[in-house]
């Protein structure tokens, strides 16, 4: 069957380019000298152009056309087995998406994304939205243009969302957010009424950066991150990337007066990395070797960060070690107090440092604003004001400046509109998966308390990681748990958790 | 003139790929997880293939043919100015070299170079030549094949040498080495007879790695390395690479009981880096924006390492700082003693740690062995024995094992046959350039003694770096100094230096 071989050869070459692009991006955020930004943008743009040319090129197009009707997605060959069918369907989905975009648009966007990301770094540092505004303005225009090319879903925003979470719609996200909000807002309010019951000041003492790093590395090893096939570095904004399944890289950021941030971001990125390291290597270079969606990716990162890393049993294992690392700071704090402190609910400015409850309020705000920008032509110049007002309305706090306001996240700078909802979807998926895992594997808490996370990792490897792509996110959820996606299990989890921590009725 | 624009566009794209390949290589030697080696070899090979396809592709070939006869190098256009003529001639030279190689050979060689380099790392660590032997055997075969394609010069070895040092021949190298040897061997002997006069033990005390790193970084800043457009990292084997003139990277290696090695290798790589950072940015992407030859490159690294870094005036500046960094170790050693110690001549096993005199004996040995391998089919399996015998004959010491013998250098593993002579050529060039600089710029020693190296850097920028490529190495030498390449100035320098240090008559 030579058509599929041709396709796989072309896709493998595109994967080489993707790996190279990942390294260029990783390096830009970690070690690249500051003066090299312009050259790097050119390099990334050029590689992206080569990748696009490969993915919509004549060899792949002709071969794919032999197997499937490029317009309708109807298979022309009836002898494919189940795996092959899924493979060809996913290749076709990617092809349609890529072929919808003009080559020049692809390279222009890649270049602008790199340039604009560098502009954002500077704007955030200098608290200067005006400097960033033209870059963002151009990016929003390009995203609208992209949505026009993709032309999928009811609204422009749906087309963008679909890139990150295939088959998800903004109507469905809005419905889930509505369910979530109904229970979340009263819960946050209830906790706020008794907020004095938890004191978080222990987390903002002075904690040596190098010791934080060492502790984070030991956690990555504990949860099963394979350091022969990956590494951790520092960057201004934590992320995970993969140049190949044998080379998965996370980053973290460390601050002396913040113990929680690096610790949880290390586990978060570690969760992403475990997924990437667990993808089926035998499928490398075709869609079946990739992750399902960003929602599922976030279900992995948020699971390790929150359902593991903010659980009592995790701290039974980790707290004595942390105390040994920081004896002076933690001497007078017992495990229960520490557990409460690190789980404290407090409306705050920065999403990535939010607790599990208010986190989702940040996402709802992003979701609303993104729709206004993409669907309703909301003016970019008015964003700072809108951000402050919405923060007050949704989260209950008002940013003092734009660096802790509209400039706080990197995503918009590189064009990730439609990405934010996947964070909350990840939270919902993670609880549904984790509940099912706990039903299937007895004694999970005891294992965690001994620092043994291998049963969970094994379960995730078998049920999620090794499956790669080839099913939709909700199909995977149904397959594993028998349930549809819902906000209720997540809210049940949160209410129970905070009931215990805050002594709610 | 659309032909030249087409060519420059294609070459610029090839330069993007070259920059990307440099980053892949840099990362392989610095931060890449060990399990990613196989994937990295594939990526490098793929990018090399794209670069080759670009450099011999139809657009470039057709356009170049408009300007120049591809077989004879005769210009077809008579209206080119001097700069354009040089540019087209250099483009043609590169084109001929690239077009002589079959595409499959290029990608196979790139892959084998990456694989074989990784094998060498392991073999050297384990002192296991047998493990490395099949990789080297294959590499030697591929180099012979390459020489056959290039078919330039009298012997196969000449074709390989010409890649690194255009227009240089092994006959000419042999003649230079003969001149050198005539004065060098007696000098080394004379020094050996009074070797007790210099004690080098101060250099092998215990020196904290981090402090060595800090001191090296301060030296890089002192000599003018622009850290906004470059960086230094650690690797098993020091090297310099450039992803773009705005991103030039050096590495160093540090050992606790060796003060000299990291210090001098930092200056050595710094010299390479200054050249790369000083290349004419307006010519980026075409040959005029590149370095002239490896001999000229080595003239820059060896100048900063030896003529600056091993000079009395340099240590008038640097030694008080070094003493402050390592007060316990250096308290009882004065500047003059230290200067003698770091300049001690002692026949030793490892080229990169050799003094200025015996260094060239190592190169002569490599040159002889390389010619035997490439021209005379000397069997790879017999190399360890040959190496030991030749070391005894040339340098006067016999390696105890292969790690400090035939496995000591990385070059052969990635196929750099014909490269070694450029180290000695660099030594010769460096002294001729430096003598001329000192004639032109008065008070150089006083400036060095104050830590001011800007006059030297300015001179190098104007006379060498900013000229890029477009003339041969010896043309540049003649242009600057009015002299032909010769071993005599280098030997004059060495004899004078050791006369003072060792009190020779």
Boltz contact constraints between the chains, C-beta under 6 A:
constraints:
  - contact:
      token1: [A, 16]
      token2: [B, 43]
      max_distance: 6.0
  - contact:
      token1: [A, 16]
      token2: [B, 46]
      max_distance: 6.0
  - contact:
      token1: [A, 19]
      token2: [B, 43]
      max_distance: 6.0
  - contact:
      token1: [A, 20]
      token2: [B, 20]
      max_distance: 6.0
  - contact:
      token1: [A, 20]
      token2: [B, 43]
      max_distance: 6.0
  - contact:
      token1: [A, 33]
      token2: [B, 228]
      max_distance: 6.0
  - contact:
      token1: [A, 33]
      token2: [B, 229]
      max_distance: 6.0
  - contact:
      token1: [A, 33]
      token2: [B, 230]
      max_distance: 6.0
  - contact:
      token1: [A, 33]
      token2: [B, 231]
      max_distance: 6.0
  - contact:
      token1: [A, 33]
      token2: [B, 247]
      max_distance: 6.0
  - contact:
      token1: [A, 34]
      token2: [B, 228]
      max_distance: 6.0
  - contact:
      token1: [A, 35]
      token2: [B, 228]
      max_distance: 6.0
  - contact:
      token1: [A, 35]
      token2: [B, 229]
      max_distance: 6.0
  - contact:
      token1: [A, 35]
      token2: [B, 246]
      max_distance: 6.0
  - contact:
      token1: [A, 36]
      token2: [B, 246]
      max_distance: 6.0
  - contact:
      token1: [A, 36]
      token2: [B, 247]
      max_distance: 6.0
  - contact:
      token1: [A, 39]
      token2: [B, 244]
      max_distance: 6.0
  - contact:
      token1: [A, 39]
      token2: [B, 246]
      max_distance: 6.0
  - contact:
      token1: [A, 43]
      token2: [B, 16]
      max_distance: 6.0
  - contact:
      token1: [A, 43]
      token2: [B, 19]
      max_distance: 6.0
  - contact:
      token1: [A, 43]
      token2: [B, 20]
      max_distance: 6.0
  - contact:
      token1: [A, 46]
      token2: [B, 16]
      max_distance: 6.0
  - contact:
      token1: [A, 228]
      token2: [B, 33]
      max_distance: 6.0
  - contact:
      token1: [A, 228]
      token2: [B, 34]
      max_distance: 6.0
  - contact:
      token1: [A, 228]
      token2: [B, 35]
      max_distance: 6.0
  - contact:
      token1: [A, 229]
      token2: [B, 33]
      max_distance: 6.0
  - contact:
      token1: [A, 229]
      token2: [B, 35]
      max_distance: 6.0
  - contact:
      token1: [A, 230]
      token2: [B, 33]
      max_distance: 6.0
  - contact:
      token1: [A, 231]
      token2: [B, 33]
      max_distance: 6.0
  - contact:
      token1: [A, 244]
      token2: [B, 39]
      max_distance: 6.0
  - contact:
      token1: [A, 246]
      token2: [B, 35]
      max_distance: 6.0
  - contact:
      token1: [A, 246]
      token2: [B, 36]
      max_distance: 6.0
  - contact:
      token1: [A, 246]
      token2: [B, 39]
      max_distance: 6.0
  - contact:
      token1: [A, 247]
      token2: [B, 33]
      max_distance: 6.0
  - contact:
      token1: [A, 247]
      token2: [B, 36]
      max_distance: 6.0
